[in-house]
Amino acid sequence: MSPNKSVEQRGQGYYLAGTRISLDSIAYALRRGETVEDIHADLPALSSREKLEGAIAFIKENQLEVDAYLAKNERRWDEARKLNPPEMVEKLQRYRAGQVLKSA
């Protein structure tokens, strides 16, 4: 996918240009049937509706590539979850919380 003025690539991800908002979050909102107004209301950090509309146009113009990108990210998340089961993550969080309390 070739980024445009509304979408930029950083590392392995795509984001609304100049923001920390992932293209994934916009694509999934569209899949859920949310409107431009709904999405814009859910993203108070996004001041430009024009940028959002540009990102939506990008998603629609590159639908097959975006679908493949989302599927790849889902596989990566699944792999990460297997390496870090919820029980281990919770145990690590409890340990870290205990360490912070001890040092205070």
LINSUL-V906661 format. One record per residue. SS is DSSP state (~ for helix, > for strand, _ for the rest). D_CENTER is the distance of its C-alpha to the mean C-alpha in Angstrom with 2 decimals. Layout:
SS&D_CENTER ; SS&D_CENTER
This chain:
_&16.41 ; _&17.87 ; _&15.86 ; _&17.67 ; _&18.28 ; _&15.20 ; >&12.68 ; >&12.94 ; >&12.31 ; >&12.06 ; _&13.03 ; _&11.55 ; >&8.29 ; >&8.29 ; >&7.79 ; >&10.07 ; _&13.21 ; _&14.29 ; _&11.34 ; _&8.55 ; _&6.41 ; >&3.77 ; ~&5.92 ; ~&4.33 ; ~&4.59 ; ~&7.82 ; ~&8.94 ; ~&8.89 ; ~&10.62 ; ~&13.03 ; ~&13.73 ; _&14.70 ; _&17.02 ; _&15.85 ; _&17.64 ; ~&16.85 ; ~&18.65 ; ~&16.68 ; ~&13.26 ; ~&14.96 ; ~&16.60 ; ~&13.52 ; _&12.20 ; _&15.33 ; _&14.07 ; _&14.01 ; _&17.72 ; _&17.93 ; ~&17.99 ; ~&19.14 ; ~&15.99 ; ~&14.02 ; ~&16.79 ; ~&16.67 ; ~&13.04 ; ~&14.14 ; ~&17.22 ; ~&15.44 ; ~&13.60 ; ~&17.04 ; ~&18.96 ; _&17.02 ; ~&16.47 ; ~&17.79 ; ~&15.85 ; ~&12.48 ; ~&13.63 ; ~&14.66 ; ~&11.49 ; ~&9.60 ; ~&12.77 ; ~&12.86 ; ~&9.55 ; ~&11.00 ; ~&14.21 ; ~&13.00 ; ~&11.66 ; ~&15.02 ; ~&16.93 ; ~&15.56 ; ~&16.50 ; ~&19.88 ; ~&20.47 ; _&19.58 ; _&20.98 ; ~&20.33 ; ~&23.96 ; ~&23.70 ; ~&20.64 ; ~&22.59 ; ~&25.73 ; ~&24.21 ; ~&22.86 ; ~&26.39 ; ~&27.98 ; ~&26.02 ; ~&26.81 ; ~&30.43 ; ~&30.57 ; ~&29.41 ; ~&32.09 ; ~&34.73 ; ~&34.18 ; _&34.42
